[in-house]
Amino acid sequence: MEHAATLTGPGAGSAASAPSVPFFTQAASFAAVWPKIEANLNAMVEGGKYSHGPLVAEFESALAEYTGAAHVIGVNSGTDALVLLLRAAGLRPGEEVVVPAFSFVASASSVALAQGRPVFVDIDPVTYAMDPDAVPEVITERTRMIMPVHLFCQLADLSGITEVAQRYALTVVEDSAEAIGMRWGGTHAGLHGAGGVLSFFPTKTLGALGDAGAVITNDPRVGEVAAALRHHGRFGRTLDHFPGISNETVLPGLNSKMDDLQAAVLLAKLATLDADIARRAVLAAAYTERLADRPGVLRLPTVVKRQADTTAVFYVYLIEVERRDDLVAHLAANGVTTETYYPVPLHRQPCFAELGHRAGEFPNAEAACAHAVALPLYPDLTESQVDRVCELIKGFFR
């Protein structure tokens, strides 16, 4: 899932007095891995297979090794991955999926696209993820699944969510689009229930040159059905749960195969992923150190350790500030681009108006929408640029 946010600020070259700090760039990172990408692209052209070909299969295998997933299904976007996962995990038309009210719209629109009904709950104000204690209040006889969304730098409370799911016999599917490299109890994000997804939107921790995504799962049926659904519902061989069917369209699917061009990029970048994650951690720590003397003015990220062997990964460095929009304007005027996550909570999005939610219904989600902003964070960022961003923030509050 893309998880795009609202881009704020003018981007590169907007401030005349000092070099700008873009919200995201990967020019230097691409330069470092370009020889490998070029070799992969040459192999693709020579082989003549450009979609759903050998490079996609190689990437799926490498990603399975990295995550520990038994099945990896490369698709054309994180959003399609969510739709296919929901369908493969057994969501039927009209059934309900519990979703946090604070996330990118695709977390909920994917449910609608899979012919389900999203049901919103409030978030934990520290982790920005679904509050497990809020879930039982919305469970009905039509509830089929719970979909936690792992945002920014850490996983949702999977222990609490799993306990609720088991108590009510519900299926857990994870919107783990942002969560590559994150683990809970040693198990990678997306592998704690029926399955999860990864997004390779260019700004993600592992980003492509365009849209791409994957379904990851340890459930063989979910993996096999998702693999068929990405290719118009065509199964290439006889399956136990569809006896007598071979290379026929059994389920209405999508044309959502991953392109080998994106696999060529992702294969090269996967080799540097752990180094990129470590660099992000260094930069996040630099932000925290430089902004720690602003208590009461800024709220900085807090990583919650609920489980041993839990790994945080800083995809986004999110702060909260009362005068968020004024700060954004100040940074933009000085050449620093930020992103607002997410300016409108899901229950107030026009596309979900028919669900009948009102303002104030999910206060933690609405507070985050009003106050949260992400600062630049990516491997190409320098510590001198972090210094500049922090000095501008401090200057604003002086």
N, C-alpha and C positions, 0 to 999 in steps of 0.2 A: 504494500500500500504506500502511495507517494508521500502522504503526510506533509504536503506543502503547507506553508503558513503564509501570512500576509507579509510581503516584502516591504520594509519601510526604510526610507533613506534613499539617496540618489545614486549610490554605488560608486564605482571607481572614478576618480578624477573630479569629484564634486567640490572639494575644498582646495582653494588656491594656496592657502598658507602652509599646508603640510600634506604629506602623502596620505592618500585615503586608505582605509582599512575595509575591504569588501567583506560582506557577510560570509561569502564562500568563494574559494577558487582552488583549483587543483592543477594549475599550470606546472609547478615544479614537480609535483608527484607524478604527473603524466610523463614529463620529460625523463624521469628516472626509470620508468617501466616501459617506455615506448619501444625499445628494441624487442622486448618479448611480445608486446602487442602486435608489432609489425610482423614478427615471425608467425604469430597465430593467424593474422589476417592473410598473409601470403599462402599459408596452408589451406585456409578456407577457400580462397579464390582458385587455387590449383585443384582442390578437391571438387569444386563445383556444387557444394551443398551449403546453402546459405541460411536455412531455417530448420531447427530441430535436427541438426546434423551431428557429426562426430565431436565438434568442439562443445556443443551443449552437453552431450553425454559425458565428455571428459570433465566439464565443470560440475555437473551433477555429482559425479563420483568424488571429486575433490571436496566439494561442499559437504557431502555425506561424511567424509573422513573428518573434516574440521568440526562439524556439529555433533557427530555421533548419531545422526538420523539414519534409520534403516532405509528410508525412501526419500529422495529429493526429486521434485518435479519442477523443472524450469518452465516459467511462463512469461508472458509479455509485460506484466506489471504486478505490483504488490496488490492492487485492487482486484484484479482478476484472480490472483492467488486466494484472496479471502472468499470471493464468490465460489470458486471451485472447492475450497476446503469445506465451506458450510454445506454445500450440496453433497460432497463425498462423505461427510460425517453424518449425513442422514437427515438434514433439515427438510421438513416437508412444508408445502404451502400453508401459510396461515399460522405456523408455529412461531413462538416467541423466543427471542435471543436477548439476554440481559447484556447491556452495553453501557460503559461509563458515559456520562454527559459531557465530559471534557476529552476531546480527541479530534483528529481530522475527520471530516465528514465521511470519508470512505469506510470508517469503522462501522458506521450505521447504515450507510447507503448500500454496502455490500449485502447486508441482511435483506434489505428490500429487493435488491436485484436477484437474490436467491429465493425470492417469494416468501420470505419470512417477515416478521414484525419486530423492529427494535424496541426494546423496553429500557428506559434510561434509569440509572442510579447515580448518586453523588460519588465524589471521589475523596480519597484521603488527601488532605491539604498538603502533606509533606512529600509524598511520592507522586502525587497527581494521578494515581491509578485508582481503579475501582475500589470502593470501600466494601469489603466482604460482608460487614454487618448490615449493610443496606440492602443486600440482595434478597434475603428471605421476605422482605416486605412487599416485593413486587412479583413473587412467584405465583403463578396461577396454574390451572390444569392444562393450559396451552404452552407453558414454558418448556422448552426443549434443551436449550443450551445457555451457557454462560461464556461470554467473550471478554476476558480481561485484555487491556491494552497496556503494553509496556512502553513507557514514555521517557525520553530524554536521557536518563543515565542508569535506570535500574528497573528491576522487574516488579510487577504487582505482587501483592501478598498471596503467593500461590498456595501456601498452607491453608490460609483462611478460605480462599476460593475453592480449593479442592474439598475441604471439609463440608462446605455448603453444598457443593455439587453431589457429593456422595450421600449426604443426608436426604436430598430431594431427588436422587436418581437422575441427575442432569449430566449432559456432556459438556466438557470444557474444550473450547477451541481458543487458541491464543492469537490475538493480533500482535505478533512479535515483529512487525515490519521494521521497527527501529532497533531491534535488540540483538543483532548479530554480535557474538562474542559474550553475551550475558549468560550467566549460568546460575542456577538455584540448586543447592545441594549437589553440585557437580554436573547437573543435567542442563543441557543447552535450552535456552528459551525456545518455545514452540513444541517441546517434546514432553510436556507434563500432562497432556490430555490426549484428545483424539488427533491433534496436530496443530501446526502453527504456520506462519508465513514469514517470508523475508522480502523486503523491498530493496531494490538496487537502483532506485532513483538517484540521479547524479550526486546529490548532497549527502546521501547516506554514508555511514561508516565504510561500507563497501559499495561504491557507486559505479554505475555503468556510464556509457556515453549517451544514454537515453533511458527510456523506461525498460524495466525488466523486474522479474520477481520470481519467487519459488514457494511451493508448498513443501513443508517438511513434516514427516510423520514416522512413527514406529509401527503404525497399524497397517498391515499389508493390504487390507481391503480399501482403506482410505487412500492409500498411495496408488493403488491400481485404478480406482474409479477416478481420482483426480487426474491421473495421467491420460485416461481416455477422454475425460471431459475437455481437456485443453486442446484436443484434436478432433473436435466435432462429435465427441462421444463414441469414437471408433475404438473398439478393442481389437488388437492385432492377433489375439490367440484365444483359445477356449478358456473360460474362467469357471471356477467351481460354483460361484454364486450366480453365474449366467450360463448354465449348461447348454452345450450345443451351439454356442455363438462363437464365431471366429471371423475377425476382420469385417464386422458389420457395425452399423450404427445402432447401439442399444439404447443410449440415452441422448437427449438433445444437449449438445455441448457447444463449445465456443471455438473459434480459431484463435487460440491464445498460446501458441508455441513460442518459445524463446528463439530469437534470432542468433545465429552463430557469431555475428558481428559483436553482439553484447557479450556472448560467452568468451570471445577472444580477449576482450577487455577485462572481464571479471576474473578469468583464469590468471592473467598477469598480476592483477591487483590483489588477488587472494594471497599471493606469496608474501606480500608486504603488510597484510592485515594486522597481524599482531604488533608489528612495529608502529603502525598507524594508531592503533588503540593505545599503546604505551605513550606515544607523543601526545595524543589527546588528553591523557591523564596528567601529563606534565603541565600542559597549558591550563587545564582546569584547576590544578593546584596553584598555579601562578595567579589566576584570577582570584581564587579564594584568599590567598595570602595578601594580595594587594587591596582587596575590598573588605577585609575582615574588620577594619576599624570603623565601619559604618553601621553598627547595630541600630535597629529601630528605623533606619532609613531604607536599607536594602535587606531583602531576604535572599540568602544564598542557597544553593542546592545542598540538601542533606541526604546522604546515602544511609539508608536504614538497613542494618544487618539483622535480619530475622532468622537466618539459617546459615549454618556452617557451610563453607565452600561455596559462597555466593560471590559472583563476580559482577561488579559494576563496570559499565563502559560509557564514557561521556560522548554520546552522539551530539547532544546539545547542552550548552551551559546556560541554564535558565535562571534568571533572577526575577524577583517581584519587587515592585516599587509603586508607591501610592500615586505619584505623578508620572506614570508610565509614558503617556503620550508626549508630555513636555520633555522628558528625558530623551525619548526617541528623536524628537525634533532637534534637540540640542546636539545629539551625536551626529545626526544627518547633516546638520549645518557645518559640522567639522569633519565631514568625509567618512564617518563610520556608519556602515549599514548594519541594521539589526533586523530581526524578524519577530513578529508578534504571534505568539501561540496561545490560544486560538481566539480571535476577536469575538466570535459568536459561539456560545455553547450549542451542543447538538440539539438540545430540546427546543432551542429558539430559532433554529434554521427554518427558513420558509418551506423547504421540501418536507419537513416533518410537522407542519402546522396542523395537519389532520389528526395528529395524536393528542392535541388539546392541552399541551403543557403551558404553564404560565411563568412569567418572570418571578424569580425568588424561590422556585421549587427546589433547585439544587444549589444551595448557597456557596458551597466550596468550589464547584465548577464555575459558577458565575464570577466569584472573586478572582479566580485564576485568570479567567478571560479578560478581566478588567486591569490586572496588574502585572501579568507575566510578559517578559520579553527576553529573547535569546541574544546573547552576544556572539561575535564571531568566534568560531572554534572549528579548526580543521588542521591537518598535519602541516600544511604550507604556512600557517600563521607563525610569526616570529614572536619571541618574548618582548621585543621592543614594541611591536604592535599591541601586544597585551598591555604593556606599560602605558601606551598612548590612550587606549580605550579607558583604562582605569583612571588615569589623570583627568580625562574629560568628564568621567562620571563624578569624581570627587569635586571637580571644579563646578559642576552643575549644582551640587548640594551645598557648596560654600555660599 
